[in-house]
Amino acid sequence: ALQIKESASQTRDVLKQHFNDLKGTLAKLLDERLVTLLQEVDTIEQETIKPLDDCQKLIEHGVNTAEDLVQEGELAIRGGIGEQNEKLWSFTKKASHIQLDSLPEVPLLVDVPCLSAQLDDSILNIVKDHIFKHGTVASRPPVQIEELIEKPGGIIVRWCKVDDDFTAQDYRLQFRKCTSNHFEDVYVGSETEFIVLHIDPNVDYQFRVCARGDGRQEWSPWSVPQIGHSTLVPHEWTAGFEGYSLSSRRNIALRNDAESSGVLYSSAPTYFCGQTLTFRVETVGQPDRRDSIGVCAEKQNGYDSLQRDQAVCISTNGAVFVNGKEMTNQLPAVTSGSTVTFDVEAVTLGSTNNNEGGNFKLRVTISSNNREVVFDWLLDQSCGSLYFGCSFFYPGWKVLVF
């Protein structure tokens, strides 16, 4: 009941705010259009009235000149003989120069502009139709968060469509710490699953998702926020190892230009059987057949690769090694953007009655580029948690672990 009341109150506020904003914007647009049209009237008026004004001034000037000449003629007639001759000579001279028969042509009334405004009332019907269809109220959003799965240092978020009539083109996922007021985008795209990294352990986070309909610009309402957290310790590479630079959270290792011989291990055995360990190759360098990405029972210094006993790994060329021996099955070569996953499950405890050596068997699945290999891995002793590691002979390789 509380969710219904709170969401109804929030929806009312959103609707009121939106339509108030719309009113203001429409009024502003109409005012701007009015100003533009009034400026057009002013321009036409000024451009078309100028020739007529010039014509009027010319006629008025000619009439005034003629009036002055008539007065001068009358004075000349009234004067004495000598004075009269001189005034008549002056009058005749002026009269010969005046051009009373040369007046500008006055245009016909039909040729003179007559301004008017053409206003189409159909705009009201068009606007009315759009307004009546504008906005909808939904009882629930078209997408909802379906599942939150904890990972070391991350949370996998899965969502699904709950409105069959809604065709989604894109989804948008946001999250925030429960103590924060601000949601931030972490994913926009067509997938319905995303792993949110940089999650602090045992801290509550809120997640919400919305969708954009096919061919639409606007986003749908947000889903009901879901709270999730991860109790799993984030995976970290060992800091301070020659030849590798780490990110601030130590979950990304970059093979740098420094000389290095040996394996960069995890800082602790944080991978537990039954989980999925994921390596994402962000950038690649020159491959070497001795390169390795994998897991091992314990850190062993003095080796330049995980292609050794008590370890399983994949090389950058796709070759898979179990306890130092190369398998006949091979995975695709590792490329930029490749994701390599390790799933390890305990199969048997105690001794085995065969000659393969080892008394502890694990079932290992390595997946890469939509291919996978499955095999049994024999260890000398029981091992509940494993180290992970990588080794690259050339710089440029960058690997994210989660």
Sine and cosine of phi, psi and omega as CSV:
sin_phi,cos_phi,sin_psi,cos_psi,sin_omega,cos_omega
0.00,0.00,-0.63,0.78,-0.01,-1.00
-0.90,0.44,-0.67,0.74,0.01,-1.00
-0.89,0.46,-0.64,0.77,0.01,-1.00
-0.89,0.45,-0.75,0.67,-0.05,-1.00
-0.91,0.42,-0.70,0.71,-0.03,-1.00
-0.91,0.41,-0.68,0.73,-0.01,-1.00
-0.93,0.36,-0.57,0.82,0.04,-1.00
-0.91,0.41,-0.68,0.73,0.02,-1.00
-0.90,0.43,-0.68,0.73,0.01,-1.00
-0.90,0.43,-0.64,0.77,0.00,-1.00
-0.91,0.42,-0.65,0.76,0.05,-1.00
-0.85,0.52,-0.73,0.68,-0.02,-1.00
-0.88,0.48,-0.67,0.74,0.00,-1.00
-0.90,0.44,-0.69,0.72,0.00,-1.00
-0.89,0.46,-0.72,0.69,-0.01,-1.00
-0.87,0.49,-0.72,0.69,-0.02,-1.00
-0.89,0.47,-0.70,0.71,-0.04,-1.00
-0.89,0.47,-0.73,0.68,-0.05,-1.00
-0.95,0.31,-0.50,0.86,0.12,-0.99
-0.91,0.41,-0.69,0.73,0.05,-1.00
-0.88,0.48,-0.65,0.76,-0.01,-1.00
-0.90,0.44,-0.69,0.73,0.04,-1.00
-0.85,0.53,-0.74,0.67,0.00,-1.00
-0.87,0.49,-0.68,0.73,-0.01,-1.00
-0.91,0.41,-0.69,0.72,0.01,-1.00
-0.89,0.46,-0.70,0.72,0.02,-1.00
-0.87,0.50,-0.66,0.75,0.01,-1.00
-0.90,0.43,-0.68,0.73,0.00,-1.00
-0.90,0.43,-0.66,0.75,0.02,-1.00
-0.91,0.42,-0.66,0.75,0.04,-1.00
-0.89,0.46,-0.68,0.74,0.01,-1.00
-0.89,0.45,-0.64,0.77,0.02,-1.00
-0.91,0.41,-0.65,0.76,0.02,-1.00
-0.87,0.49,-0.71,0.70,0.02,-1.00
-0.86,0.52,-0.69,0.73,0.00,-1.00
-0.87,0.49,-0.72,0.69,-0.02,-1.00
-0.92,0.40,-0.65,0.76,0.04,-1.00
-0.89,0.45,-0.59,0.81,0.06,-1.00
-0.91,0.41,-0.61,0.80,0.05,-1.00
-0.89,0.46,-0.66,0.75,0.03,-1.00
-0.87,0.50,-0.73,0.68,-0.01,-1.00
-0.86,0.51,-0.69,0.72,-0.05,-1.00
-0.90,0.43,-0.74,0.67,0.00,-1.00
-0.88,0.47,-0.68,0.73,-0.02,-1.00
-0.86,0.50,-0.73,0.68,-0.04,-1.00
-0.92,0.39,-0.65,0.76,-0.06,-1.00
-0.94,0.33,-0.60,0.80,-0.10,-1.00
-1.00,0.02,-0.39,0.92,-0.05,-1.00
-1.00,0.07,-0.35,0.94,-0.06,-1.00
-0.87,0.49,-0.75,0.66,0.03,-1.00
-0.86,0.50,-0.61,0.79,0.01,-1.00
-0.93,0.37,-0.62,0.78,0.07,-1.00
-0.89,0.46,-0.68,0.73,0.01,-1.00
-0.89,0.46,-0.65,0.76,0.02,-1.00
-0.89,0.46,-0.71,0.71,-0.01,-1.00
-0.88,0.47,-0.68,0.74,0.00,-1.00
-0.90,0.44,-0.61,0.80,0.00,-1.00
-0.91,0.42,-0.70,0.72,0.01,-1.00
-0.90,0.44,-0.72,0.70,-0.02,-1.00
-0.88,0.47,-0.63,0.77,0.02,-1.00
-0.90,0.45,-0.67,0.75,0.02,-1.00
-0.90,0.43,-0.67,0.74,0.00,-1.00
-0.91,0.42,-0.70,0.71,0.00,-1.00
-0.88,0.47,-0.65,0.76,0.02,-1.00
-0.89,0.46,-0.68,0.73,0.00,-1.00
-0.90,0.44,-0.67,0.74,0.02,-1.00
-0.88,0.48,-0.69,0.72,0.02,-1.00
-0.87,0.49,-0.64,0.77,-0.03,-1.00
-0.93,0.38,-0.64,0.77,0.03,-1.00
-0.88,0.48,-0.71,0.70,0.01,-1.00
-0.88,0.48,-0.63,0.77,-0.01,-1.00
-0.92,0.40,-0.59,0.81,0.03,-1.00
-0.92,0.39,-0.67,0.74,0.02,-1.00
-0.88,0.47,-0.67,0.74,0.02,-1.00
-0.90,0.43,-0.60,0.80,-0.02,-1.00
-0.91,0.41,-0.62,0.78,-0.02,-1.00
-0.92,0.39,-0.61,0.80,-0.08,-1.00
-0.96,0.26,-0.41,0.91,-0.14,-0.99
-0.95,0.32,0.09,-1.00,0.04,-1.00
-0.95,0.33,0.06,-1.00,-0.13,-0.99
-0.89,0.46,-0.81,0.58,-0.05,-1.00
-0.91,0.42,-0.73,0.68,0.00,-1.00
-0.91,0.42,-0.60,0.80,-0.05,-1.00
-0.90,0.44,-0.70,0.72,-0.01,-1.00
-0.87,0.50,-0.68,0.73,-0.02,-1.00
-0.91,0.41,-0.67,0.74,-0.02,-1.00
-0.94,0.34,-0.61,0.80,0.02,-1.00
-0.92,0.39,-0.58,0.81,0.01,-1.00
-0.91,0.41,-0.67,0.74,0.03,-1.00
-0.90,0.43,-0.66,0.75,0.00,-1.00
-0.89,0.45,-0.71,0.71,-0.03,-1.00
-0.90,0.44,-0.64,0.77,-0.01,-1.00
-0.89,0.45,-0.71,0.71,0.00,-1.00
-0.92,0.40,-0.64,0.77,-0.04,-1.00
-0.90,0.44,-0.52,0.85,-0.02,-1.00
-0.95,0.30,-0.38,0.93,-0.03,-1.00
-1.00,-0.03,-0.39,0.92,-0.03,-1.00
-0.96,0.28,0.65,-0.76,-0.04,-1.00
-0.91,-0.41,0.97,0.25,-0.01,-1.00
-0.96,0.27,-0.33,0.94,-0.01,-1.00
-1.00,0.01,-0.01,1.00,-0.04,-1.00
-0.93,-0.37,1.00,0.01,0.02,-1.00
-0.90,-0.43,0.54,-0.84,0.02,-1.00
-0.90,0.44,0.49,-0.87,-0.01,-1.00
-0.96,0.27,0.78,-0.62,0.05,-1.00
-1.00,0.03,0.85,-0.53,-0.04,-1.00
-0.92,0.40,0.44,-0.90,0.07,-1.00
-0.92,0.40,0.44,-0.90,-0.03,-1.00
-0.86,0.51,-0.56,0.83,-0.03,-1.00
-0.94,0.34,-0.38,0.93,0.00,-1.00
-1.00,0.03,-0.16,0.99,0.00,-1.00
-1.00,0.09,0.77,-0.63,0.00,-1.00
-0.81,0.58,0.61,-0.79,0.09,-1.00
-0.75,-0.66,0.98,-0.22,-0.14,-0.99
-0.95,0.32,0.54,-0.84,0.09,-1.00
-0.44,-0.90,0.31,-0.95,0.02,-1.00
-0.95,-0.32,0.77,-0.64,0.06,-1.00
-0.97,-0.24,0.92,-0.39,-0.06,-1.00
-0.84,-0.54,0.84,-0.54,-0.07,-1.00
-0.99,-0.12,0.90,-0.43,-0.02,-1.00
-0.94,0.33,-0.19,0.98,-0.03,-1.00
-0.91,0.41,-0.34,0.94,0.03,-1.00
-0.86,0.50,-0.54,0.84,0.01,-1.00
-0.90,0.43,-0.64,0.76,0.01,-1.00
-0.92,0.38,-0.64,0.76,0.01,-1.00
-0.90,0.44,-0.76,0.65,0.00,-1.00
-0.88,0.47,-0.65,0.76,-0.01,-1.00
-0.87,0.49,-0.70,0.72,0.01,-1.00
-0.87,0.49,-0.71,0.71,-0.01,-1.00
-0.91,0.41,-0.65,0.76,-0.01,-1.00
-0.90,0.44,-0.69,0.73,-0.02,-1.00
-0.91,0.42,-0.41,0.91,0.01,-1.00
-0.99,-0.13,-0.08,1.00,-0.13,-0.99
-0.98,0.21,0.80,-0.60,0.08,-1.00
0.99,0.14,0.56,-0.83,0.10,-1.00
-0.65,-0.76,0.37,-0.93,0.08,-1.00
-0.90,-0.44,0.86,-0.51,-0.01,-1.00
-0.95,-0.30,0.64,-0.77,0.01,-1.00
-0.96,0.27,-0.39,0.92,0.09,-1.00
-0.48,-0.88,0.49,-0.87,0.01,-1.00
-0.91,0.41,0.38,-0.93,-0.04,-1.00
-0.97,0.26,-0.25,0.97,0.05,-1.00
-0.76,-0.65,0.52,-0.86,0.05,-1.00
-0.67,-0.74,0.46,-0.89,0.09,-1.00
-0.96,0.28,0.77,-0.63,-0.12,-0.99
-0.99,-0.13,-0.61,0.79,-0.13,-0.99
-0.38,-0.92,0.61,-0.79,0.11,-0.99
-0.84,-0.54,0.85,-0.52,-0.06,-1.00
-0.88,-0.47,0.83,-0.55,-0.04,-1.00
-0.97,0.25,0.63,-0.78,0.09,-1.00
-0.74,-0.67,0.33,-0.95,0.09,-1.00
-0.88,0.47,0.92,-0.39,0.01,-1.00
0.96,0.28,0.25,0.97,-0.02,-1.00
-0.32,-0.95,0.16,-0.99,0.08,-1.00
-0.67,-0.74,0.80,-0.60,0.11,-0.99
-0.99,0.12,0.81,-0.58,0.01,-1.00
-0.95,-0.33,0.81,-0.59,0.07,-1.00
-0.87,-0.49,0.65,-0.76,0.00,-1.00
-0.70,-0.71,0.24,-0.97,-0.02,-1.00
-0.51,-0.86,0.34,-0.94,0.07,-1.00
-0.98,0.21,0.67,-0.74,0.06,-1.00
-0.90,-0.44,-0.08,1.00,0.04,-1.00
-0.93,-0.37,0.94,-0.34,-0.06,-1.00
-0.91,0.42,-0.44,0.90,-0.03,-1.00
-0.99,0.14,-0.14,0.99,-0.06,-1.00
-1.00,-0.07,0.82,-0.57,0.06,-1.00
-0.97,-0.23,0.93,-0.37,-0.07,-1.00
-1.00,0.04,0.72,-0.70,0.08,-1.00
-0.99,-0.14,-0.68,0.73,0.00,-1.00
-0.64,-0.77,0.41,-0.91,0.12,-0.99
-0.87,-0.49,0.40,-0.92,-0.01,-1.00
-0.69,-0.72,0.86,-0.51,-0.04,-1.00
-0.94,-0.34,0.72,-0.70,0.06,-1.00
-0.79,-0.61,0.42,-0.91,0.09,-1.00
-0.54,-0.84,0.26,-0.97,0.09,-1.00
-0.32,-0.95,0.40,-0.92,0.18,-0.98
-0.92,0.38,0.55,-0.83,-0.03,-1.00
-0.89,0.46,-0.35,0.94,0.02,-1.00
-1.00,0.09,-0.12,0.99,-0.05,-1.00
-0.99,-0.11,0.43,-0.90,0.05,-1.00
-0.99,-0.12,-0.13,0.99,-0.18,-0.98
-0.88,-0.48,0.85,-0.52,0.14,-0.99
-0.99,0.16,0.54,-0.84,0.08,-1.00
-0.77,-0.64,0.56,-0.83,0.03,-1.00
-0.93,0.36,0.70,-0.71,0.13,-0.99
-0.85,-0.53,-0.31,0.95,-0.01,-1.00
-0.41,-0.91,0.68,-0.73,0.19,-0.98
-0.69,-0.73,0.85,-0.53,-0.02,-1.00
0.14,-0.99,-0.16,-0.99,-0.12,-0.99
-1.00,-0.09,-0.12,0.99,-0.01,-1.00
-0.96,0.27,0.32,-0.95,0.03,-1.00
-0.91,-0.41,0.39,0.92,0.02,-1.00
-0.45,-0.89,0.62,-0.78,0.02,-1.00
-0.42,-0.91,0.64,-0.77,0.09,-1.00
-0.99,-0.11,0.85,-0.53,0.04,-1.00
-1.00,-0.03,0.89,-0.45,-0.03,-1.00
-1.00,-0.09,-0.07,-1.00,-0.03,-1.00
0.86,0.51,0.60,0.80,0.05,-1.00
-1.00,-0.04,0.82,-0.58,0.06,-1.00
-0.97,0.25,0.64,-0.77,-0.02,-1.00
-0.92,0.39,0.57,-0.82,0.07,-1.00
0.85,0.52,0.53,0.85,0.08,-1.00
-0.86,-0.52,0.74,-0.67,-0.02,-1.00
-0.98,0.20,0.72,-0.70,0.05,-1.00
-0.82,-0.57,0.53,-0.85,0.10,-0.99
-0.97,-0.25,0.63,-0.77,0.02,-1.00
-0.79,-0.61,0.59,-0.80,0.10,-1.00
-0.54,-0.84,0.43,-0.90,-0.06,-1.00
-0.67,-0.74,0.51,-0.86,0.12,-0.99
-0.66,-0.75,0.11,-0.99,-0.06,-1.00
-0.70,-0.72,0.33,-0.94,0.08,-1.00
-0.88,-0.47,0.81,-0.59,-0.03,-1.00
-0.92,0.40,0.37,-0.93,-0.03,-1.00
-0.86,0.52,0.85,-0.52,0.02,-1.00
0.98,0.22,0.13,0.99,-0.04,-1.00
-0.98,-0.22,0.37,-0.93,0.04,-1.00
-0.99,-0.13,-0.57,0.82,-0.13,-0.99
-1.00,0.08,0.43,-0.90,0.03,-1.00
-1.00,-0.01,0.46,-0.89,0.03,-1.00
-0.96,0.29,0.15,-0.99,0.13,-0.99
-0.88,0.48,0.41,-0.91,0.01,-1.00
-0.96,0.29,0.49,-0.87,0.12,-0.99
-0.94,0.34,0.21,-0.98,0.09,-1.00
-0.92,0.39,0.82,-0.58,-0.04,-1.00
-0.87,0.50,0.66,-0.75,0.06,-1.00
-0.91,-0.41,0.60,-0.80,-0.01,-1.00
-0.98,-0.22,0.72,-0.69,0.04,-1.00
-0.58,-0.81,0.33,-0.95,0.08,-1.00
-0.45,-0.89,0.24,-0.97,0.04,-1.00
-0.87,-0.50,0.78,-0.62,0.04,-1.00
-1.00,-0.04,-0.08,1.00,-0.09,-1.00
-0.99,0.10,0.67,-0.74,0.00,-1.00
-0.93,0.37,0.75,-0.66,0.01,-1.00
-0.89,0.46,0.60,-0.80,0.09,-1.00
-0.96,0.29,0.68,-0.73,0.02,-1.00
-0.69,-0.73,0.60,-0.80,0.15,-0.99
-0.98,0.19,0.37,-0.93,0.04,-1.00
-0.96,0.28,0.79,-0.61,-0.02,-1.00
-0.98,0.17,0.43,-0.90,0.12,-0.99
0.99,0.15,0.23,0.97,-0.02,-1.00
-1.00,0.04,0.78,-0.63,-0.07,-1.00
-0.85,0.53,0.77,-0.64,0.07,-1.00
0.99,-0.17,-0.10,0.99,-0.04,-1.00
-0.72,-0.69,0.70,-0.71,0.09,-1.00
-0.96,-0.30,0.66,-0.75,-0.05,-1.00
-0.92,-0.40,0.44,-0.90,0.11,-0.99
-0.96,0.27,0.15,-0.99,-0.07,-1.00
-0.88,0.47,-0.55,0.83,0.03,-1.00
-1.00,0.01,-0.01,1.00,0.06,-1.00
0.88,0.47,0.37,0.93,0.06,-1.00
-0.99,-0.17,-0.06,1.00,0.06,-1.00
-0.85,-0.53,0.78,-0.62,0.04,-1.00
-0.89,-0.45,0.74,-0.67,0.03,-1.00
-0.89,-0.46,0.82,-0.57,0.09,-1.00
-0.96,0.27,0.92,-0.38,-0.06,-1.00
-1.00,-0.07,-0.16,-0.99,-0.11,-0.99
-0.98,0.18,-0.14,0.99,-0.06,-1.00
-0.94,0.35,0.46,-0.89,0.07,-1.00
-0.90,0.43,0.66,-0.75,0.03,-1.00
-0.48,-0.88,0.66,-0.75,0.14,-0.99
-0.67,-0.75,0.88,-0.48,-0.02,-1.00
0.69,-0.73,0.03,-1.00,-0.09,-1.00
-0.97,-0.24,0.73,-0.68,0.14,-0.99
-1.00,0.09,0.90,-0.44,-0.04,-1.00
-0.99,-0.17,0.21,-0.98,0.16,-0.99
-0.94,0.34,0.41,-0.91,-0.04,-1.00
-0.94,0.34,-0.37,0.93,0.00,-1.00
-0.44,-0.90,0.29,-0.96,0.05,-1.00
-0.98,0.21,0.97,0.24,-0.13,-0.99
-1.00,-0.06,-0.03,1.00,0.04,-1.00
-1.00,-0.06,0.85,-0.52,-0.02,-1.00
-0.95,-0.30,0.60,-0.80,0.04,-1.00
-0.83,0.56,0.63,-0.78,-0.02,-1.00
0.99,-0.14,-0.29,0.96,0.06,-1.00
-1.00,-0.05,0.15,-0.99,0.14,-0.99
-0.95,-0.32,0.82,-0.57,0.06,-1.00
-0.98,-0.20,0.79,-0.61,-0.09,-1.00
-0.86,-0.50,0.75,-0.66,0.15,-0.99
-0.91,-0.41,0.79,-0.61,0.09,-1.00
-0.91,-0.42,0.86,-0.52,-0.03,-1.00
-0.99,0.10,0.94,-0.35,-0.07,-1.00
-0.99,0.16,-0.69,0.72,0.06,-1.00
-0.66,-0.75,0.36,-0.93,-0.03,-1.00
-0.86,-0.51,0.43,-0.90,0.13,-0.99
-0.89,-0.45,-0.31,-0.95,0.05,-1.00
-0.95,0.31,0.80,-0.61,-0.03,-1.00
-0.97,0.25,0.40,-0.92,0.08,-1.00
-0.61,-0.80,0.61,-0.79,-0.10,-1.00
-0.91,0.41,-0.30,0.96,0.02,-1.00
-1.00,0.07,-0.11,0.99,0.03,-1.00
-0.86,0.51,0.44,-0.90,0.01,-1.00
-0.42,-0.91,0.57,-0.82,0.16,-0.99
-0.70,-0.71,0.82,-0.57,-0.03,-1.00
-0.03,-1.00,-0.33,-0.94,-0.03,-1.00
-0.78,-0.62,0.38,-0.93,-0.03,-1.00
-0.48,-0.88,0.32,-0.95,-0.03,-1.00
-0.96,0.27,-0.57,0.82,-0.01,-1.00
-0.43,-0.90,0.38,-0.92,0.06,-1.00
-0.94,0.34,0.75,-0.66,0.10,-0.99
-0.75,-0.66,0.93,-0.36,0.02,-1.00
-0.98,0.18,0.33,-0.94,0.00,-1.00
0.99,-0.15,-0.13,0.99,0.07,-1.00
-0.97,-0.25,0.59,-0.81,0.01,-1.00
-0.99,-0.12,0.10,1.00,-0.01,-1.00
-0.34,-0.94,0.31,-0.95,0.12,-0.99
-0.99,0.12,0.11,0.99,0.09,-1.00
-0.98,0.18,0.93,0.36,-0.10,-1.00
-0.53,-0.85,0.05,-1.00,0.03,-1.00
-0.92,0.40,0.49,-0.87,0.03,-1.00
0.89,0.45,0.50,0.87,0.04,-1.00
-0.51,-0.86,0.49,-0.87,0.17,-0.99
-0.80,-0.60,0.61,-0.79,-0.05,-1.00
-0.36,-0.93,0.22,-0.98,0.15,-0.99
-0.88,-0.47,0.67,-0.74,0.08,-1.00
-1.00,0.04,0.24,-0.97,-0.03,-1.00
-0.92,0.40,-0.31,0.95,0.05,-1.00
-1.00,0.06,-0.01,1.00,0.05,-1.00
0.99,-0.15,-0.10,0.99,0.03,-1.00
-0.94,0.35,0.63,-0.78,-0.02,-1.00
-0.94,-0.34,0.74,-0.68,-0.02,-1.00
-0.87,-0.49,0.72,-0.69,0.04,-1.00
-0.83,-0.55,0.89,-0.46,-0.05,-1.00
0.77,0.64,0.63,0.77,0.08,-1.00
1.00,0.04,-0.14,0.99,-0.03,-1.00
-0.98,-0.22,0.71,-0.71,-0.02,-1.00
-0.98,0.19,0.73,-0.68,0.05,-1.00
-0.98,0.18,0.40,-0.92,0.08,-1.00
-0.95,0.30,-0.58,0.81,0.06,-1.00
-0.95,0.30,0.67,-0.74,-0.04,-1.00
-0.75,-0.66,0.50,-0.87,0.05,-1.00
-0.98,-0.18,0.27,-0.96,0.06,-1.00
-0.87,0.49,0.45,-0.89,0.04,-1.00
-0.87,0.48,0.53,-0.84,-0.02,-1.00
-0.98,0.22,0.77,-0.64,0.02,-1.00
-0.81,-0.59,0.12,-0.99,0.02,-1.00
-0.88,0.47,0.80,-0.60,-0.04,-1.00
1.00,-0.07,-0.13,0.99,0.01,-1.00
-0.89,0.45,0.60,-0.80,0.11,-0.99
-0.90,-0.44,0.81,-0.58,0.03,-1.00
-0.90,-0.43,0.83,-0.56,-0.02,-1.00
-0.89,-0.45,0.57,-0.82,0.07,-1.00
-0.87,-0.50,0.82,-0.57,0.13,-0.99
-0.88,-0.48,0.87,-0.50,-0.05,-1.00
-0.85,-0.53,0.77,-0.64,0.04,-1.00
-0.75,-0.66,0.61,-0.79,0.05,-1.00
-0.95,0.30,0.74,-0.67,0.00,-1.00
-0.97,-0.25,-0.79,0.62,0.00,-1.00
-0.72,-0.70,0.46,-0.89,0.11,-0.99
-0.90,-0.44,0.45,-0.89,0.06,-1.00
1.00,0.09,-0.22,-0.98,-0.12,-0.99
-0.98,0.20,0.40,-0.92,0.06,-1.00
-0.89,-0.46,0.51,-0.86,-0.06,-1.00
-0.99,-0.17,0.81,0.58,0.07,-1.00
-0.65,-0.76,0.02,-1.00,-0.09,-1.00
-0.98,-0.21,0.28,0.96,-0.06,-1.00
-0.99,0.17,-0.17,0.99,-0.03,-1.00
0.98,0.18,0.37,-0.93,-0.01,-1.00
0.99,0.10,0.48,-0.88,-0.01,-1.00
-0.78,-0.63,0.28,0.96,-0.01,-1.00
-0.62,-0.79,0.87,-0.50,-0.11,-0.99
-0.94,-0.35,0.74,-0.67,0.06,-1.00
-0.86,-0.50,0.63,-0.78,0.10,-1.00
-1.00,-0.06,0.87,-0.50,-0.09,-1.00
-0.91,-0.42,0.73,-0.69,0.13,-0.99
-0.86,-0.51,0.86,-0.50,0.09,-1.00
-0.94,-0.35,0.80,-0.60,-0.02,-1.00
-0.86,-0.51,0.63,-0.77,0.06,-1.00
-0.36,-0.93,0.73,-0.68,0.05,-1.00
0.76,0.65,0.77,0.64,0.06,-1.00
0.90,0.43,0.31,0.95,0.11,-0.99
-0.82,-0.57,0.42,-0.91,0.04,-1.00
-0.55,-0.84,0.45,-0.89,0.14,-0.99
-0.83,-0.56,0.61,-0.79,0.00,-1.00
-0.82,-0.57,0.72,-0.69,-0.02,-1.00
-0.39,-0.92,0.25,-0.97,0.09,-1.00
-0.99,-0.12,0.66,-0.75,-0.04,-1.00
-0.87,-0.49,0.85,-0.52,-0.03,-1.00
-0.99,-0.13,0.79,-0.61,0.03,-1.00
-0.91,-0.41,0.38,-0.92,-0.01,-1.00
-0.95,0.31,-0.51,0.86,-0.05,-1.00
-0.57,-0.82,0.33,-0.94,-0.01,-1.00
-0.85,0.53,0.65,-0.76,-0.10,-0.99
-0.56,-0.83,0.96,-0.27,-0.02,-1.00
-0.99,0.17,-0.51,0.86,0.01,-1.00
-0.73,-0.68,0.46,-0.89,-0.13,-0.99
-0.81,-0.59,0.44,-0.90,0.20,-0.98
-1.00,0.09,0.39,-0.92,0.20,-0.98
-0.86,-0.50,0.29,-0.96,-0.04,-1.00
-0.29,-0.96,0.16,-0.99,0.07,-1.00
-0.47,-0.88,0.41,-0.91,0.10,-0.99
-0.54,-0.84,0.73,-0.68,0.02,-1.00
-0.72,-0.70,0.70,-0.72,-0.06,-1.00
-1.00,0.07,-0.39,0.92,-0.01,-1.00
-0.86,-0.50,0.49,-0.87,-0.04,-1.00
-0.95,0.32,0.23,-0.97,0.08,-1.00
0.95,-0.30,-0.29,0.96,0.00,-1.00
-0.98,0.22,0.76,-0.65,0.05,-1.00
-0.77,-0.64,0.81,-0.59,-0.10,-0.99
-0.80,-0.60,0.79,-0.61,0.10,-0.99
-0.98,-0.18,0.70,-0.71,0.02,-1.00
-0.88,-0.48,0.68,-0.73,0.11,-0.99
-0.40,-0.92,0.00,0.00,0.00,0.00
